[in-house]
Amino acid sequence: MDATLTMPQAAVPLVKSSLELKHRALELNQRAYKQRLDHFEQAHQMTSDQFAARFSNGELGDASEWFEWEFALDALKQTEQQLELLDSVRL
């Protein structure tokens, strides 16, 4: 469902620059989460998908590092969803 936003023409550059700033911040977060996931994957010799399956099945225990990996994986997914949504905005 699309929505229409009404604003003064003078506000358009401000809104555009705010959206661009948010996009850059999300891209930085995305890179940081990917680097964190790469670290976990290399350290434990499994992909994040393999980790997620094993962790959700209770195969890995309750070490704090597993929860950190889960957080980074979820945060990356949310960040990518936000980027996709932001990319769909047209002014």
N, C-alpha and C positions, 0 to 999 in steps of 0.2 A: 504494500500500500504506500503510495506516495503522499507527501504532505507539502503544502505550500507555506512558505514563510514570507511574511510581509515586513519590510524594513525600509527606512529611508535609503535612497541611492548612496548617500554619503557614508552609510554604514557598511556597504558591501566590501570595500577594501579592508576594513578592520576585521570583518568576519572571515574573509579569505585568508588574511595573514594569521589569524588565530587558528584556523583549521590547518594551515601549513605548519605552524609551530607544533600543534598537537601531533600531526603526522610525523614530523621529524623526531619528536620525543618518543613516539611509539616505535619508530624504526630503531632508535638507539636501544630501547628496552628489548626489542626483538633480537638484536644482535647480542646483547648481553645474555639473554636467556639461552640462545643457541650456543654460545660459548660455554655456558654453565653445563648445558646438556652434553656437549662434546666432552667436557671434562669427566662427567659421570660415566658416559659410555666408554671412554678409554680406560678409566680406572677400574671399571667392573666388567669390561669385555662383553657388553651386551648393548643392544640398541634400546632407545627409550621405549619403543613399542614392546619389546621383550620384557623390559623392566615393568612397564605398566601392567602387563598381563600377569607376571609373576607376583607383583606386589598386591594386586587386587585379589589374587588367589591365596594370599597369606603365606607364600613360600619364602619370603625374605625376612620376616621378623619385624621388629619395631625399632630398629636403629634410627637415630635422628637423621642420618644421611639419606635414608630412603624417603623420609618425609620432605627433606629439602629437594630431592630429585623430583618427587611428585609435585611439589609446589612450582618448581621451575617449568615442568612440563605443562601444568595447568595454566600458569601465567603466560607461557608462550602461546598456547591455544587461544586464550582470551585476547592477547595482544594482536594476534593475527586476525581474529574476528573483528576487533575494533578497527584495524587497518582496512579490512575489506569493506566495512560499513562506511568508514570515512572516505574511501575511494569512490563510493557510490554517490556521494553528495555532489550536486551540481549547482553552481550559482551563476 
